[in-house]
Amino acid sequence: MLAPIDITGVRLETERLILRPFTREDYDLVYAIAADEDTTRYLYYWARMGMTVEEDTQRFLNYAVGGWEKESIVDREYVLV
């Protein structure tokens, strides 16, 4: 496993894409994904554990944001804006 890399504030931006780590401010974006049944049916860990949309959203953000502090950059989630 690679050593963790601190990417706080790192952002890759092109004309058509922004790639950055998730933040707590992404709640509304993640909520919109979690609330869309057409999307979550293809995402294994979403809407399958009897959680509400709010609980799913918070669970994912805890995992995605908290994970950056624990694991290397190659093992983490990114948000596409």
Secondary structure, DSSP 8 states (H G I E B T S, - for coil): -------TT--EE-SS-EEEE--GGGHHHHHHHHH-HHHHTTSTTSS-SS--HHHHHHHHHHHHHHHTTTS-GGG--EEE-
